[in-house]
Amino acid sequence: MEVLNTFSMKKIILTIVLLVISNAFMTLAWYGHLKFKQMNWFSNLGLVAIILVSWGIALFEYSFQVPANRIGFIENGGPFNLWQLKVIQEVITLVVFTVFTLVFFKNETLKINHLIGFGFLTLAVFFIFKK
């Protein structure tokens, strides 16, 4: 039983780590281009070029997202059902997005209504995992 718990714990950690990496790439692909105009290399690119660059970044997102879901999914021997995987991914997305926004977009501030919303999302995690 202890080996199973260690095995399950490794799958839990691996799934979450892969989801964090995936979401870092996703956030960069979805929102990083908003900072491209400040970089000489990207400043003159048109919308189509920006889409292609973002798409290239998103390829890395999928390279981590797909294995995370396969490893974590209960029908593949993982510890999570589909509902749990989705809620975990959404919470990780918000955490990664928040860090990204506060680090790269200094004009954006984290407000109390954002924290309250995150609190409700945390409650969603609680209810999704409740047996």
Secondary structure, DSSP 8 states (H G I E B T S, - for coil): -HHHHHHHHHHHHHHHHHHHHHHHHHHHHHHGGGGGGGSTTTTT--HHHHHHHHHHHHHHHHHHHHHHHHHHBGGGT-SB-HHHHHHHHHHHHHHHHHHHHHHH-TT----HHHHHHHHHHHHHHHHHH--
